[in-house]
């Protein structure tokens, strides 16, 4: 099956990235000094950084790009390890019927969501090895959209991706949509079924996660080419690697 191979982020500096992604999170290092790439496994999705931004990323509530998502077998064990290394991590919590999660910030200000593959109390022991890397998947890149029809036309129509899950969060006026190219059968064919979610978080491949803002008055911030933020993602198309630049997704906002 086709898969997402890279998420590309523009940063002001690559300083501290190796210490954070390789030393702390246990990712392997690929690429070059000026274009470092990190991933838990060469067969999974990786993060590539380009030091072309004029300032550090400062996330705002209505940015087009939201966060990086990493799924884990045992979130509590991961949080305990990170704190033992001096990292600042939020307390884990079960967010509604979505998932058991915590957050931390990388050296350039990007939000990283740590999401347990099972709900609270449903952890599985992490295998031997690095406390993060041995149990983790770089699973989600989360984008915010306001035009859901345009988003569906782009990801389903143009890219041929499959909608795997729809997760309404009406209490906070948004709904989540998860896309990839998987042909795996869902545990429950109903895309909104809660029964699919732990299964979804356990997949060993990456998704595009869309947070559709349901309030029509909300406007998303679009960053320029000299600003830190999301550049786009790459996938293995039938004729080789295809890069989808953020500019081709601006209509979704």
C-alpha positions as CSV (number, residue, x, y, z in Angstrom):
1,X,0.0,0.0,0.0
2,X,1.0,3.6,-0.5
3,X,2.2,5.3,2.6
4,X,3.2,8.8,4.0
5,X,7.0,8.8,4.2
6,X,7.9,12.4,5.3
7,X,6.4,15.3,7.2
8,X,8.5,18.4,6.4
9,X,8.8,21.4,8.8
10,X,10.4,24.7,8.3
11,X,12.4,25.9,11.4
12,X,14.7,28.8,12.3
13,X,17.5,26.6,13.5
14,X,18.3,22.9,13.7
15,X,20.1,23.4,17.0
16,X,18.9,21.0,19.6
17,X,17.0,18.8,17.3
18,X,19.4,15.8,17.5
19,X,19.4,16.0,21.3
20,X,15.6,16.0,21.4
21,X,14.6,13.6,18.6
22,X,17.5,11.2,18.6
23,X,18.8,11.3,22.2
24,X,15.6,11.9,24.1
25,X,13.0,10.3,21.9
26,X,15.3,7.6,20.5
27,X,14.7,8.3,16.8
28,X,17.2,7.3,14.1
29,X,19.0,10.1,12.3
30,X,19.0,10.4,8.5
31,X,19.6,13.3,6.1
32,X,22.3,15.9,6.6
33,X,23.3,18.5,9.2
34,X,21.5,21.2,7.2
35,X,18.4,19.0,6.5
36,X,18.2,16.6,9.4
37,X,15.6,13.8,9.2
38,X,14.4,11.7,12.2
39,X,12.3,8.6,12.4
40,X,11.7,5.6,14.7
41,X,12.1,3.3,11.8
42,X,13.2,3.8,8.2
43,X,10.1,2.0,7.0
44,X,7.8,4.4,8.9
45,X,7.1,8.1,8.4
46,X,9.9,10.5,9.3
47,X,10.3,14.2,10.1
48,X,12.5,16.4,7.9
49,X,13.5,19.9,9.0
50,X,14.6,22.8,6.8
51,X,16.4,25.7,8.6
52,X,14.9,28.4,6.4
53,X,12.5,30.3,8.7
54,X,13.3,33.7,10.2
55,X,12.0,33.0,13.7
56,X,11.0,30.2,16.0
57,X,7.6,28.7,15.6
58,X,4.9,30.2,17.9
59,X,1.8,28.0,17.7
60,X,-1.6,29.7,17.8
61,X,-5.0,28.2,18.3
62,X,-6.1,28.7,14.7
63,X,-3.0,27.8,12.7
64,X,-3.4,25.6,9.7
65,X,-0.8,23.2,11.1
66,X,-1.5,22.0,14.7
67,X,0.7,19.2,15.9
68,X,2.8,16.1,15.5
69,X,1.3,12.9,16.8
70,X,3.2,9.9,18.3
71,X,1.4,6.8,19.4
72,X,2.7,4.6,22.3
73,X,1.9,1.3,24.0
74,X,2.4,2.7,27.5
75,X,2.0,6.4,27.9
76,X,2.5,6.5,31.7
77,X,5.9,4.8,31.3
78,X,6.9,7.2,28.5
79,X,5.9,10.2,30.6
80,X,7.9,8.9,33.6
81,X,11.0,8.4,31.4
82,X,10.7,11.9,29.8
83,X,10.3,13.6,33.2
84,X,13.3,11.7,34.5
85,X,15.3,13.3,31.6
86,X,14.1,16.8,32.6
87,X,11.5,17.1,29.8
88,X,8.3,19.1,30.5
89,X,5.3,16.9,29.7
90,X,1.6,17.5,30.6
91,X,-0.2,15.1,32.9
92,X,-1.7,12.2,30.9
93,X,-5.5,12.4,30.6
94,X,-8.3,10.5,28.8
95,X,-9.8,13.0,26.4
96,X,-13.5,12.0,26.0
97,X,-13.7,8.8,23.9
98,X,-10.8,9.9,21.7
99,X,-7.7,8.8,23.5
100,X,-5.4,8.8,26.5
101,X,-2.8,11.5,25.8
102,X,-0.2,14.0,27.0
103,X,1.8,16.8,25.2
104,X,5.3,18.2,25.1
105,X,7.1,20.9,23.0
106,X,10.1,20.4,20.7
107,X,13.1,22.8,20.6
108,X,11.4,24.8,17.8
109,X,8.1,25.2,19.5
110,X,6.2,22.5,17.7
111,X,3.5,20.6,19.7
112,X,3.9,16.9,20.0
113,X,1.0,14.8,21.2
114,X,1.8,11.5,22.8
115,X,-1.2,9.2,22.4
116,X,-1.5,5.8,24.0
117,X,-2.6,3.1,21.6
118,X,-5.2,1.9,24.1
119,X,-7.5,4.1,26.2
120,X,-6.7,4.9,29.8
121,X,-6.0,1.7,31.7
122,X,-5.5,-0.3,28.4
123,X,-1.8,0.0,28.1
124,X,0.4,-2.9,26.9
125,X,4.0,-3.3,28.2
126,X,6.6,-1.6,26.1
127,X,9.2,-4.0,24.6
128,X,12.9,-3.9,25.7
129,X,14.9,-1.1,24.3
130,X,14.7,2.7,24.3
131,X,11.8,3.8,26.5
132,X,10.2,5.8,23.7
133,X,11.5,4.5,20.4
134,X,10.9,0.8,21.2
135,X,7.2,1.4,21.6
136,X,6.4,4.4,19.3
137,X,5.0,5.2,15.9
138,X,5.2,8.6,14.3
139,X,1.5,8.4,13.5
140,X,-0.2,11.8,12.9
141,X,0.3,15.2,11.4
142,X,-2.7,17.3,12.3
143,X,-4.0,20.1,10.1
144,X,-6.9,22.4,10.7
145,X,-9.5,23.0,8.0
146,X,-12.6,25.1,7.7
147,X,-13.8,23.9,4.2
148,X,-14.6,20.3,4.7
149,X,-15.9,19.7,1.1
150,X,-12.6,21.1,-0.3
151,X,-10.6,18.9,2.1
152,X,-12.5,15.8,1.1
153,X,-12.1,16.6,-2.6
154,X,-8.4,17.1,-2.1
155,X,-7.5,14.1,0.1
156,X,-10.0,11.7,-1.3
157,X,-10.4,12.9,-4.9
158,X,-7.0,14.2,-5.8
159,X,-4.8,12.0,-3.7
160,X,-7.0,8.9,-3.5
161,X,-6.7,8.6,0.2
162,X,-9.2,6.6,2.3
163,X,-11.2,8.2,5.1
164,X,-10.6,5.8,8.0
165,X,-12.3,7.4,10.9
166,X,-14.6,10.3,11.8
167,X,-14.6,11.5,15.4
168,X,-17.0,14.2,16.4
169,X,-16.1,16.4,19.3
170,X,-19.1,18.7,19.3
171,X,-18.4,19.9,22.9
172,X,-15.5,21.8,21.4
173,X,-17.0,22.6,18.0
174,X,-14.8,20.4,15.9
175,X,-14.7,17.0,14.3
176,X,-11.6,14.8,13.5
177,X,-11.0,13.0,10.1
178,X,-8.2,10.5,9.6
179,X,-6.8,9.7,6.1
180,X,-4.3,7.3,4.7
181,X,-4.1,4.7,1.9
182,X,-4.7,1.6,4.0
183,X,-6.9,-1.2,2.7
184,X,-7.2,-2.9,6.1
185,X,-10.8,-3.7,7.2
186,X,-12.0,-1.7,10.1
187,X,-13.2,-3.5,13.2
188,X,-16.6,-1.7,12.8
189,X,-17.6,-0.4,9.3
190,X,-19.2,2.6,10.9
191,X,-16.5,5.3,10.6
192,X,-17.7,7.1,13.7
193,X,-17.6,3.9,15.9
194,X,-15.6,4.3,19.1
195,X,-14.7,0.6,18.7
196,X,-12.3,1.5,15.9
197,X,-10.2,4.0,17.8
198,X,-7.8,1.9,19.8
199,X,-7.3,-0.2,16.7
200,X,-6.6,3.0,14.7
201,X,-4.0,4.2,17.2
202,X,-2.2,0.9,17.0
203,X,-1.6,1.1,13.2
204,X,2.1,1.0,12.3
205,X,1.8,3.8,9.6
206,X,1.1,7.5,9.5
207,X,-2.2,9.4,8.9
208,X,-3.2,12.9,8.0
209,X,-5.5,14.0,10.8
210,X,-7.8,16.9,9.9
211,X,-9.4,19.0,12.7
212,X,-12.5,20.5,11.0
213,X,-13.5,23.6,12.8
214,X,-17.3,23.8,12.9
215,X,-17.7,27.5,13.7
216,X,-17.9,29.3,10.3
217,X,-16.5,32.5,11.8
218,X,-13.1,30.9,12.6
219,X,-10.3,31.9,10.2
220,X,-7.1,30.0,10.0
221,X,-3.7,31.6,10.0
222,X,-1.6,30.9,6.9
223,X,2.2,31.3,7.4
224,X,4.5,32.6,4.8
225,X,7.5,31.0,3.2
226,X,9.9,32.7,5.7
227,X,7.8,31.6,8.7
228,X,8.4,28.5,10.8
229,X,5.8,25.8,10.3
230,X,4.5,23.0,8.1
231,X,5.9,22.8,4.6
232,X,4.1,19.7,3.4
233,X,4.3,15.9,3.3
234,X,5.7,13.3,1.0
235,X,4.3,9.9,0.0
236,X,5.5,7.0,-2.1
237,X,3.4,7.3,-5.3
238,X,3.4,4.7,-8.1
239,X,6.1,6.6,-10.0
240,X,8.3,7.5,-7.0
241,X,8.2,9.9,-4.1
242,X,5.6,12.7,-4.4
243,X,5.8,15.9,-2.3
244,X,2.5,17.7,-1.4
245,X,3.4,21.3,-0.6
246,X,1.4,23.4,1.8
247,X,0.7,25.8,-1.1
248,X,-1.5,23.2,-2.8
249,X,-3.6,22.9,0.4
250,X,-4.3,26.6,1.1
251,X,-7.8,26.3,-0.4
252,X,-8.8,24.0,2.5
253,X,-8.6,26.9,4.9
